[in-house]
Amino acid sequence: MLDRAVLACYAHPDDEQGVSGFLHRCVQQGARVGILCATRGEVGEIADPSLATPETLGAVREQELRRAAAVIGVQDVFFLDYRDSGMAGSPENADPRAFINADPHEAVGRIVKVIRAFKPTLLITFDESGIYGHPDHVAISRWTTRAFYAAGDPSCYPELGEPFAPARLYYASLRRDRLKQFAAFLAQNGIASPLGEIDLDQMGLAADQITHTVYVPEYADLKRRSVEEHRTQLLPNSPLSVLGDEMWRIFRSVEYFALVAGTPVPEGAPEDDLFAGL
Ligand SMILES: [Zn+2]
């Protein structure tokens, strides 16, 4: 296939960091790569009050995402223009502009429109749990999954462009058993876990659900430079600052994917080739 493209669909600026190594590798291999972001992370924290106010945070985080994307060679960034819904149970959940309150037909349509214009071979989003249950993560996973099917269906959204069916849908996630090993290692070494109180049994995917594992140790420094562009999110207690350099490097050197829909992967294909057989 000559024209290879990947569209990574996420909820907030900085969600893309879980797949930034794979996205950069795709750029290096000549693929077109885009990042779709449902919100501008308007209700996130502000690490340094000189960088943004609650009123300007969305605009600031849009620029942070554009810079973080540019570091990994990605120029195409699309926003769905919904508002960050905040953590589950927060007052922002009730905002009518919040992504979790979006009309499903409209939300899927906005993703379909981007798919039909960008024509990605692969669509990537969070697993159904949103890795740790953030309501916007769950929503982008659900609506991207629907958009995967709708984009290629001429009877869906005929007003939003020519039908285009991506070849495969992947959920990017973490591997639960590895996460537990990592947490145990941190505990043994007296390092406070950046995962906090999150129930690891609810996080990520089981090993047998992971279909593709991509090792990107050579891009660990680049990934770090990319994530550090999200300056408003560099909180003193963030995983980035809690983990030492070496721990951070190990954690960020591998990315996990589960093929959930589309063209099956040929028998015996390398476990890091998400395009195999296309
Ligand atoms: Zn997020």
Residues whose N, C-alpha, C, O or C-beta is under 5 A from the ligand:
A	BS01	ZN	A11 H12 D15
